[in-house]
Amino acid sequence: MTDRIYLRHSTDKQTNARQRHALAPLITAGSPVYEDPATSTRVLSLNRAGFTRLLHEAAVDDTIRIADAARLFRSVGDILTLRPVLIRRGLHLRVESGLLSGIDLASDDPGTKMMTGVLASVLEFQRDMISENTRDGVAAAEVSGKTLGRPAALAAAAADDVVDAYREGAAMKALARQHRVAPKTIRRVLVPLSVPRVPARPSAKLTASTPPASRRPQHPDPAGRRHLSTPRRTHRLQGLPAARILIVVSDSPRTRISYEALGLTPERTGEKFVLGGDNTYGGKVVVNPSGGLLPKGHPFGATGLAQCAELVWQLRGQAESRQVEGARTALQHNIGLGGECVVTLYETRDTQSSLGQL
């Protein structure tokens, strides 16, 4: 028989100090300790990593020791799924202090079953009241004008400078480096304001961090692919002949929005484009004929190569059951970390391209 100690606290700002104090004699005696730090009781006990490890290592007649019942369960649903597992494995469950300290909560008798059910109901009610009071307190603080959460990474004056520089054409990454913050901080400043940008007028403050035009790719590569900036690719796609079959592969998690950004359909018509079946076989465009990221996940680097392979197979007529009949032109849309984006067009050599005048 082995005493096995289980500890849990709900948030990363809490500790197990009180629990360790209540279980100090057992810890000093060398009883194994299992922890689930920063784990909410809304996660059922059987789904927690620390408690699962305890169950895997426990033997028949071992005793699980907890400082108080709320450390292990705090809902009726949790205790209803937990007790049958403990009973089936021949384990005991004891609270070290308070009214319940002399009772085996895993005992298979009607009285214990009733008592643990009532206890779980009380603990669940207590948890729900804590949540309700917290929500009311947050709402009251917001009404009174208090600022909640962590301090802003950018002061108000610096945020105004970011908005002005972005309007003049500065890139988010360059602004992040200048202000020594993460790019997502710059994005949080700009997105709520829907700040318009003027790409043709780069910011004078950030000229040194902007690659000179001579270093940017100006010509199509030998394989015939052409890399287009966002404004140019949109106009070129909208100018494709209606009879041209276009295949698109994209790794964007917001594909419906990408349809509009790529010019496959006018703005605010992406939902209609999808519901009308224009993004699949028999429609205007076949998007992700191989299934996109859903069937294979998103291995960095390999995703772009998989897109390239799929489009080459399609244009060669080697895509088997996925084949888009008569495919002559295809587009690859790849988004990288930090919002970097590459759009690549593919076409067969025998195609008289309307994209040649770049």
C-alpha positions in Angstrom: 0.0 0.0 0.0 1.4 3.4 -1.1 0.2 6.9 -0.3 0.2 9.0 -3.5 -0.2 12.7 -3.1 -2.1 14.8 -5.7 -1.7 18.6 -5.9 -3.5 21.1 -8.2 -3.9 24.8 -8.5 -6.0 26.7 -11.0 -3.8 29.6 -12.3 -0.1 30.3 -12.9 -0.4 33.0 -10.2 -1.3 30.4 -7.5 0.9 27.9 -5.7 0.6 24.6 -3.9 2.0 26.0 -0.7 -1.1 25.5 1.4 -1.6 22.0 0.1 2.0 21.0 0.8 1.6 22.3 4.3 -1.5 20.1 4.9 0.3 17.1 3.4 3.8 17.8 4.9 4.1 14.6 7.0 3.4 12.4 4.0 5.8 14.5 1.7 8.5 14.3 4.3 8.0 10.5 4.5 8.8 10.3 0.8 5.3 9.7 -0.7 5.3 10.3 -4.5 3.8 13.6 -5.5 1.8 14.2 -8.7 0.9 17.8 -9.8 -1.3 19.6 -12.2 -0.2 23.2 -12.0 -2.3 26.0 -13.6 -5.2 23.6 -14.4 -8.8 24.5 -14.1 -11.3 22.2 -12.4 -13.4 22.5 -15.6 -10.8 20.0 -17.0 -12.1 16.7 -15.7 -9.7 14.9 -13.4 -9.3 11.9 -15.7 -8.2 14.3 -18.5 -5.3 15.9 -16.5 -1.8 14.9 -17.2 -0.6 14.7 -13.6 -3.6 12.7 -12.3 -3.5 10.4 -15.3 0.2 9.6 -14.5 -0.9 8.8 -10.9 -3.5 6.3 -12.1 -1.0 4.6 -14.4 1.5 4.1 -11.5 -0.9 3.3 -8.8 -1.5 -0.3 -7.6 -4.4 -2.0 -5.9 -5.0 -0.7 -2.3 -2.9 2.5 -2.9 -4.4 5.6 -1.4 -4.7 9.0 -3.2 -4.2 11.8 -0.7 -5.5 15.3 -1.3 -5.5 18.5 0.8 -9.2 19.2 0.1 -11.8 17.7 -2.2 -11.8 20.8 -4.5 -8.2 20.0 -5.6 -9.4 16.9 -7.4 -13.1 17.5 -8.3 -15.5 20.4 -8.3 -18.5 19.2 -10.3 -21.0 16.4 -10.2 -20.0 15.2 -13.6 -16.4 14.8 -12.5 -17.1 12.7 -9.5 -19.6 10.5 -11.4 -16.9 9.6 -13.9 -14.0 9.4 -11.3 -15.5 7.2 -8.6 -16.2 4.1 -10.9 -12.5 4.2 -12.1 -11.2 4.4 -8.6 -13.5 1.6 -7.4 -12.6 -0.6 -10.4 -8.9 -0.2 -9.7 -9.2 -0.9 -6.0 -7.9 2.6 -5.0 -8.8 4.7 -2.0 -9.3 8.5 -1.9 -8.9 10.5 1.3 -8.9 14.2 2.2 -6.2 15.0 4.8 -8.0 17.6 6.8 -11.5 18.8 7.8 -14.8 17.0 8.2 -14.1 14.4 5.5 -10.7 13.4 6.7 -11.9 10.0 8.1 -13.8 8.9 5.1 -12.7 6.9 2.0 -14.4 8.9 -0.8 -13.9 5.9 -3.2 -15.8 3.5 -0.9 -18.4 1.5 -2.9 -21.4 1.9 -0.6 -24.7 3.9 -1.0 -23.9 6.4 1.9 -20.5 7.4 0.5 -22.0 7.7 -3.0 -24.7 10.0 -1.8 -22.3 12.1 0.3 -19.8 12.6 -2.5 -22.6 13.6 -4.9 -23.9 16.3 -2.4 -20.3 17.5 -1.8 -19.6 17.8 -5.6 -22.9 19.8 -6.0 -21.8 22.2 -3.3 -18.3 22.6 -4.8 -19.8 23.2 -8.3 -22.2 25.8 -6.9 -19.3 27.5 -5.2 -17.2 27.5 -8.4 -20.1 29.0 -10.4 -20.6 31.7 -7.8 -16.9 32.6 -8.0 -17.1 32.9 -11.8 -20.3 35.0 -11.6 -18.9 37.4 -9.0 -15.7 37.8 -11.1 -17.7 38.7 -14.2 -19.7 41.2 -12.2 -16.6 42.8 -10.8 -14.9 43.1 -14.2 -18.1 44.7 -15.7 -18.2 47.2 -12.8 -14.6 48.1 -13.3 -15.0 48.6 -17.0 -18.0 50.9 -16.4 -16.0 53.0 -13.9 -13.3 53.5 -16.5 -10.6 51.3 -15.0 -8.1 49.7 -17.4 -7.9 46.0 -17.0 -5.1 43.6 -17.9 -1.4 44.2 -18.4 0.1 47.6 -19.1 0.3 48.6 -22.7 3.7 47.8 -24.4 3.5 51.1 -26.3 2.7 54.4 -24.8 0.0 56.5 -26.4 2.5 58.8 -28.1 4.4 55.9 -29.5 1.2 54.3 -30.8 0.4 57.6 -32.6 3.9 57.5 -34.2 3.2 53.9 -35.3 -0.1 54.9 -37.0 1.5 57.8 -38.8 4.5 55.8 -40.0 2.3 52.9 -41.2 0.1 55.4 -43.1 3.3 56.5 -44.9 4.1 53.0 -45.9 6.3 51.6 -43.1 6.2 47.8 -42.7 4.9 46.2 -39.4 8.2 44.3 -38.8 10.2 47.5 -39.3 8.0 49.4 -36.9 8.3 46.5 -34.4 12.1 46.6 -34.6 12.1 50.4 -34.2 10.0 50.4 -31.1 11.5 47.1 -29.7 8.2 45.3 -29.5 6.7 42.2 -31.1 5.0 42.5 -34.5 1.7 41.4 -33.0 1.9 44.5 -30.7 2.1 46.8 -33.8 -0.8 44.8 -35.3 -3.0 45.3 -32.2 -2.5 49.1 -32.6 -3.3 49.2 -36.3 -6.1 46.7 -36.8 -8.8 48.3 -34.6 -8.3 51.6 -36.4 -8.4 50.1 -39.9 -5.4 52.3 -40.8 -5.1 52.8 -44.6 -1.6 52.4 -46.0 0.1 54.2 -48.9 2.7 51.6 -50.2 4.1 54.1 -52.8 5.4 56.4 -50.1 7.9 54.6 -47.8 8.5 56.1 -44.4 11.7 58.3 -44.3 12.4 57.0 -40.8 12.6 53.4 -41.9 14.3 53.8 -45.3 17.5 52.0 -44.0 15.6 48.9 -43.1 13.7 48.7 -46.5 15.4 46.6 -49.1 16.4 48.7 -52.2 14.4 48.1 -55.3 17.5 46.7 -57.1 17.6 43.8 -54.7 14.0 42.7 -55.3 13.2 40.0 -57.9 12.3 41.8 -61.2 12.0 38.9 -63.6 10.2 35.6 -63.8 12.3 32.5 -62.9 13.4 30.0 -65.6 10.5 27.7 -64.8 8.0 30.3 -66.0 6.6 31.2 -62.5 5.9 34.9 -61.9 5.9 36.5 -58.4 3.5 39.3 -58.1 3.0 42.0 -55.4 -0.4 42.0 -53.8 -1.9 44.9 -55.9 -0.6 43.5 -59.2 -1.6 39.9 -58.6 -5.1 41.0 -57.8 -5.5 43.0 -61.1 -3.9 40.2 -63.1 -6.2 37.5 -61.7 -9.3 39.6 -62.3 -8.1 40.0 -65.9 -8.0 36.2 -66.6 -10.3 35.0 -69.4 -13.5 33.4 -68.0 -12.8 30.2 -69.9 -9.4 29.7 -68.2 -9.6 27.0 -65.6 -7.7 28.2 -62.5 -6.5 25.9 -59.7 -5.6 27.5 -56.3 -3.8 26.1 -53.3 -3.7 28.1 -50.2 -2.4 27.6 -46.6 -4.5 30.4 -45.2 -6.7 29.5 -42.2 -9.1 32.2 -43.5 -9.5 31.0 -47.0 -12.8 32.7 -47.6 -11.2 36.1 -47.0 -8.2 35.1 -49.2 -10.6 34.6 -52.1 -11.4 38.3 -52.0 -7.8 39.4 -51.4 -6.6 37.4 -54.4 -9.3 38.9 -56.6 -11.1 35.6 -57.3 -14.3 37.3 -56.2 -15.2 40.9 -55.4 -15.0 42.1 -51.8 -17.7 41.0 -49.4 -18.8 38.2 -51.8 -16.6 35.5 -50.4 -19.5 33.7 -48.6 -21.6 33.7 -51.7 -18.7 32.5 -53.7 -18.4 29.4 -51.4 -22.1 28.7 -50.9 -22.6 28.8 -54.7 -19.9 26.1 -55.2 -17.6 28.4 -57.2 -14.6 27.2 -55.2 -14.7 23.5 -56.1 -15.1 21.1 -59.0 -17.7 22.4 -61.5 -17.3 26.0 -60.2 -15.2 28.9 -61.4 -12.1 27.9 -59.4 -11.0 24.6 -57.8 -9.4 25.5 -54.4 -7.1 23.0 -52.6 -8.0 19.9 -54.7 -5.8 17.8 -52.3 -7.7 19.0 -49.2 -5.4 21.8 -48.1 -4.0 21.7 -44.5 -6.9 19.6 -43.1 -5.6 16.2 -44.2 -1.9 16.8 -43.6 -1.4 19.5 -41.0 1.0 22.4 -41.4 4.6 21.2 -41.4 6.6 24.5 -41.9 8.5 24.5 -45.2 7.0 21.2 -46.4 3.7 22.9 -46.9 5.0 25.1 -49.7 6.7 22.1 -51.4 3.5 20.1 -51.1 1.6 22.9 -52.8 4.1 23.1 -55.6 4.0 19.4 -56.2 0.2 19.3 -56.3 0.0 22.1 -58.9 2.7 20.5 -61.1 0.8 17.2 -61.0 -2.4 18.9 -61.9 -0.9 20.8 -64.8 0.8 17.5 -66.1 -2.5 15.6 -65.8 -1.0 13.3 -63.1 -3.4 14.2 -60.1 -5.4 10.9 -60.5 -8.9 11.2 -58.8 -8.1 14.9 -57.9 -7.5 15.9 -61.5 -9.1 19.1 -62.7 -9.8 18.5 -66.4 -8.3 20.9 -68.8 -6.2 22.7 -66.2 -3.7 25.1 -67.8 -3.1 27.8 -65.1 -2.7 27.5 -61.3 -1.9 29.7 -58.4 0.0 29.0 -55.2 -0.8 31.2 -52.1 1.6 30.7 -49.2 1.6 32.7 -45.9 4.7 32.6 -43.7 5.4 33.7 -40.1 4.9 37.3 -39.4 2.4 37.8 -42.3 4.9 37.3 -45.2 3.0 36.2 -48.3 4.1 34.6 -51.6 1.8 34.2 -54.6 3.1 32.1 -57.5 1.5 31.5 -60.8 2.0 28.3 -62.8 1.0 27.6 -66.4 1.7 24.9 -69.0 4.2 25.7 -71.8 1.6 25.4 -74.5 -0.7 28.1 -73.0 -1.0 31.5 -74.6 -0.9 33.4 -71.3 -2.6 36.6 -70.7 -0.2 37.0 -67.8 2.9 37.5 -70.0 2.9 41.2 -70.1 4.4 41.8 -66.7 
